[in-house]
Amino acid sequence: MNALWCARTRCSGFCLARADALDDDPLHALLIALKLLAEMLLAVVDGGINLSRAHGDKALLAKQVLLYRDFVRLVFRGSR
């Protein structure tokens, strides 16, 4: 998954090396969650583009991204 995420975000090999070095870090679970949130953003944007085209509504992409923003806020607010 690390290699796939790096390829999608066009990271250099540094990204993969850094992610592998963090395997023993206690914050590893949080980093995985952050990577999954980054991949989720890609899915939201891709899906929003498709919905926007299918429905002919240019505002759908913006609505999807704003909902994702609210979701991320709730995720981090809940961890405090």
Number of C-alpha atoms within 10 A of each C-alpha: 10 15 15 11 16 17 14 11 13 10 12 11 11 10 17 17 12 11 15 12 11 13 12 8 10 9 11 15 12 11 15 14 12 13 16 14 16 14 15 13 17 14 12 17 16 13 15 20 18 14 17 17 13 9 9 10 11 13 12 18 20 14 12 19 15 12 13 17 13 11 13 15 11 11 12 9 9 8 6 5
